[in-house]
Amino acid sequence: MPETILELKDLQTHFPITKGVLLRRTVGTVKAVDGVNLKVTQGEVLGLVGESGCGKSTLARTVMQLVPTTGGSVTLEGKNLTTSSGGEILDLRQDLQMVFQDPYASLNPRMTVFATLAEPLLVHKVCSSKDVAQHVADLMETVGLASRFMQKYPHEFSGGQRQRIAIARALALRPKVVLADEPVSALDVSIQAQILNLLAELVRKMGLSLIFIAHDLSVVKHISDRIAVMYLGKIVELGEAEAIIDNPLHPYTRALVSAIPTPNPDEERNRQRIVLPGDPPSPINPPSGCTFHPRCPYATDACKTTVPQLEDFQQREVSCIRKAEI
């Protein structure tokens, strides 16, 4: 079995809601991530999907320790990030990097490509100052950019090129795990394919473990080994990508899969899409029992009171008390 490199145990990220000017008091809590358990193995691509607002990006930022953890743990190669000091986390970040959704926002507009890519190399003493130019040129070549562009600024590049720069920055320290938070959602379809192919090639060549976050299953299915489906801060289905796409078991996953367009016009015309009623509930006041029950076409009275657990079922994990019936 492949070695587990990153593990999340009952991970929680809650944000307090406060009122008052002089006397601040907590009046509620936003449960953005509410008890997530995941394992990522060496060289694996794990796709994380769900509607906007389900907690995917907050989960990624919690793993990176960019936002504080309310409960649970994040373990990277046996080292607990949630109990590590700032200096220890800085060292661990060499093995754990992130690619953000908007490369224009994540890149410093006042820094050239050379300065952007050289900074982590020099801070972590990967190479000497005299060798840094060659390292930067190699990084740019790795992501498909010509080294002659290293003195240009982010605004001089297209969206796809900026995302390649962001990927190069994430790879500068040769990490073991990369979190990609919707890295193609802001790009044209043709550029999306190029970035997906680049990420897949990097995983294969460098042995990276990749958590690929998106809300579009049609994108995730092409790159992922396994898929985790997230709804309102919880994982509701987890399994092999092919099994999830071909035979979704959770009602929410079925709705997501039914929205995947097909290239065949006849199949697309006859495709039966599952349209969920209403909007996702607020994480401030989630529904009792199964949080999906207000929108679920198979919900019963038991779903309103029973909290389902993520359990093994048909060679995957599903969080639904009616999984054997529907």
C-alpha positions in Angstrom: 0.0 0.0 0.0 1.2 3.5 -0.8 2.5 5.5 2.2 0.1 8.1 3.8 1.8 11.4 3.6 -1.0 13.8 4.7 -3.8 13.0 7.2 -6.7 15.0 8.5 -8.4 13.8 11.6 -11.8 15.3 12.6 -10.6 18.7 11.3 -12.7 21.7 12.3 -12.6 25.3 11.4 -15.2 27.5 13.0 -15.4 31.3 12.8 -17.1 33.2 15.7 -19.8 35.8 14.9 -19.5 38.8 17.2 -21.6 41.8 18.0 -21.0 45.0 19.9 -18.5 47.8 19.8 -17.1 48.2 23.4 -18.3 44.9 24.7 -17.8 42.3 22.0 -19.8 39.1 22.5 -20.1 35.9 20.4 -23.6 35.4 19.0 -23.0 32.6 16.7 -20.5 30.4 14.8 -19.8 29.7 11.2 -18.9 26.0 10.9 -16.9 26.2 7.6 -15.2 22.9 8.1 -16.9 20.5 10.6 -15.2 17.2 11.2 -13.3 16.2 8.1 -11.2 13.0 7.9 -9.0 12.4 4.9 -5.8 10.6 4.0 -3.6 11.4 1.0 -1.0 8.9 -0.1 2.3 9.4 -1.9 1.9 10.3 -5.6 -2.0 10.4 -5.4 -4.3 13.0 -6.9 -7.3 13.6 -4.6 -10.1 15.7 -6.1 -12.2 17.7 -3.7 -15.5 18.9 -5.1 -18.7 20.6 -3.9 -20.8 23.7 -4.4 -19.4 27.2 -3.7 -19.5 27.8 0.0 -19.2 24.2 1.1 -15.8 24.8 2.8 -13.3 23.6 0.2 -11.1 26.6 0.2 -11.3 27.0 4.0 -10.2 23.4 4.3 -7.2 24.0 2.1 -6.2 27.1 4.1 -6.6 25.2 7.3 -4.3 22.5 6.1 -1.8 25.2 5.2 -2.3 26.7 8.6 -3.3 30.0 7.0 -6.4 30.1 9.2 -6.5 28.7 12.8 -7.7 25.2 13.5 -10.7 24.9 15.9 -10.3 21.2 16.4 -8.7 18.0 15.1 -5.3 17.7 13.5 -3.3 18.0 10.3 -0.4 15.5 10.1 2.3 15.7 7.5 4.6 12.7 7.5 3.9 12.1 11.2 4.3 15.8 12.2 1.3 17.6 13.6 1.0 21.0 12.1 -1.8 22.1 14.4 0.6 21.9 17.5 3.7 23.1 15.7 5.3 26.5 16.4 5.7 29.2 13.7 9.3 28.2 13.0 8.4 24.5 12.7 5.5 25.3 10.3 7.9 27.4 8.2 10.2 24.4 7.8 7.3 22.1 7.1 6.1 24.4 4.3 9.0 23.2 2.2 7.0 20.0 1.8 3.5 21.6 1.7 2.7 24.3 -0.9 -0.5 25.8 -2.4 -1.6 27.2 -5.7 -4.4 29.8 -5.3 -7.4 30.3 -7.5 -6.6 33.8 -8.8 -2.9 34.1 -9.8 -3.1 37.8 -10.3 -4.1 38.3 -6.7 -1.6 35.8 -5.3 1.4 37.2 -7.2 3.0 40.4 -6.0 2.5 43.0 -8.8 5.7 44.8 -7.8 7.9 41.7 -8.1 9.3 40.3 -11.4 8.9 36.6 -12.2 12.6 36.2 -11.2 12.1 37.9 -7.8 8.9 35.8 -7.2 10.6 32.5 -7.9 14.0 33.4 -6.3 12.5 34.4 -3.0 11.6 30.9 -1.6 14.9 29.5 -3.0 16.9 32.1 -1.0 14.8 32.1 2.1 15.0 28.4 2.5 18.6 28.3 1.3 17.9 25.9 -1.5 20.7 27.4 -3.6 23.3 30.1 -3.4 22.7 33.6 -4.9 25.0 32.9 -7.8 23.1 29.8 -8.8 19.6 31.2 -8.3 19.2 32.4 -11.9 19.7 28.9 -13.2 17.2 27.5 -10.7 14.6 30.1 -11.8 15.2 29.3 -15.4 14.8 25.6 -14.8 11.5 26.2 -12.9 10.1 28.3 -15.7 11.1 25.6 -18.2 9.4 23.0 -16.1 6.0 24.8 -16.3 6.4 25.7 -20.0 7.6 29.3 -19.8 10.6 30.8 -21.6 13.3 31.9 -19.2 13.7 35.2 -21.2 10.5 36.4 -19.5 11.9 36.2 -16.0 12.3 40.0 -15.7 8.7 40.7 -16.6 5.9 41.6 -14.2 2.7 39.6 -13.6 0.5 42.1 -15.5 2.5 41.5 -18.7 1.3 37.8 -18.8 -2.0 36.2 -19.7 -4.1 34.4 -17.1 -2.8 31.0 -18.1 0.8 32.2 -18.0 0.3 33.8 -14.6 -1.1 30.5 -13.3 2.0 28.7 -14.6 4.1 31.2 -12.6 2.1 30.4 -9.5 2.6 26.7 -10.1 6.4 27.3 -10.5 6.5 29.2 -7.2 4.7 26.3 -5.5 7.3 23.8 -7.0 10.3 25.9 -6.1 11.0 24.0 -2.9 10.2 20.6 -4.4 7.3 20.0 -2.0 5.8 16.6 -1.4 2.2 17.8 -1.3 0.5 20.6 -3.3 -2.9 22.0 -2.7 -4.5 23.5 -5.9 -7.5 25.6 -5.0 -9.6 25.9 -8.1 -6.5 26.6 -10.3 -8.4 26.6 -13.6 -11.8 28.1 -12.8 -10.8 31.6 -13.9 -9.3 30.4 -17.2 -10.6 29.8 -20.7 -11.5 26.2 -21.5 -8.6 25.6 -23.8 -6.2 27.0 -21.2 -7.8 24.9 -18.5 -6.9 21.8 -20.5 -3.2 22.9 -20.7 -3.0 23.6 -17.0 -4.6 20.2 -16.1 -2.2 18.4 -18.4 0.7 20.3 -16.8 -0.4 19.3 -13.3 -0.9 15.7 -14.3 2.6 15.7 -15.9 4.2 17.2 -12.8 2.5 14.6 -10.5 3.9 11.8 -12.7 7.4 13.2 -13.1 7.9 14.6 -9.6 5.9 12.1 -7.6 3.8 14.9 -6.1 0.7 14.3 -4.0 -2.0 16.7 -5.2 -5.2 17.9 -3.6 -7.2 19.3 -6.5 -10.1 21.5 -5.4 -12.9 22.4 -7.8 -16.7 22.7 -8.0 -16.8 21.1 -11.5 -16.7 17.3 -11.6 -16.1 17.3 -15.3 -12.7 18.9 -14.6 -11.9 16.8 -11.6 -12.6 13.4 -13.2 -9.8 13.8 -15.7 -7.0 14.3 -13.2 -8.0 12.5 -9.9 -7.3 9.1 -8.6 -9.9 9.5 -5.8 -12.7 12.0 -5.3 -14.0 13.4 -2.1 -17.4 15.2 -2.2 -18.0 17.9 0.3 -21.2 19.4 1.5 -21.6 22.1 4.2 -18.3 21.4 5.8 -18.4 17.6 5.8 -17.3 14.8 3.4 -20.4 13.0 2.2 -18.8 10.5 -0.3 -15.2 9.4 -0.9 -13.9 6.8 -3.3 -12.1 6.0 -6.6 -12.8 8.6 -9.2 -14.1 6.2 -11.8 -16.6 4.6 -9.3 -17.8 8.0 -8.1 -18.5 9.2 -11.7 -20.0 5.9 -13.0 -22.0 5.0 -9.9 -22.5 7.9 -7.4 -24.2 6.7 -4.2 -24.9 9.8 -2.2 -27.9 11.9 -3.5 -25.8 15.0 -3.5 -23.1 13.3 -5.6 -25.8 12.1 -8.0 -26.9 15.7 -8.5 -23.3 16.8 -9.2 -22.6 14.0 -11.6 -25.9 14.6 -13.5 -24.7 18.1 -14.3 -21.6 16.9 -16.2 -22.1 17.7 -19.9 -21.4 15.1 -22.5 -19.8 15.8 -25.9 -22.4 13.6 -27.8 -25.4 15.9 -28.8 -27.9 13.0 -28.6 -26.8 12.0 -25.1 -26.7 15.6 -24.0 -30.3 16.2 -25.2 -31.6 13.1 -23.4 -29.5 13.6 -20.2 -31.7 13.7 -17.1 -30.3 16.3 -14.8 -31.1 16.3 -11.1 -32.0 19.8 -10.0 -31.7 20.3 -6.3 -34.4 22.6 -4.8 -33.3 25.7 -2.9 -29.9 26.9 -1.9 -27.4 25.3 0.5 -28.3 26.0 4.1 -26.2 28.5 6.1 -23.2 27.1 8.0 -24.2 29.4 10.8 -27.3 27.4 11.5 -27.1 24.0 9.7 -30.2 21.7 9.6 -30.5 19.0 12.3 -29.7 15.4 11.4 -28.4 15.0 7.9 -27.6 18.6 6.7 -28.6 17.6 3.2 -32.1 16.5 4.1 -33.9 19.8 3.2 -32.8 19.3 -0.5 -32.7 15.5 -0.7 -35.4 13.8 -2.8 -35.0 10.6 -0.7 -35.2 12.2 2.7 -37.4 10.7 5.4 -38.3 11.7 9.0 -35.3 9.7 10.2 -33.0 11.9 8.1 -34.1 15.0 10.1 -32.9 13.6 13.4 -30.1 11.1 12.6 -26.6 12.4 11.9 -25.1 10.1 9.3 -21.5 8.9 9.6 -19.0 8.3 6.8 -19.0 4.5 6.5 -17.6 1.9 4.2 -20.1 0.8 1.6 -19.5 -0.8 -1.8 -15.8 -0.2 -1.8 -16.1 3.5 -0.8 -17.2 5.7 2.0 -20.7 7.2 2.1 -22.5 9.4 4.6 -26.2 8.5 4.2 -28.5 6.4 6.3 -30.5 5.3 3.2 -27.5 4.4 1.1 -28.5 0.8 0.8 -32.1 1.7 -0.3 -31.8 4.4 -3.0 
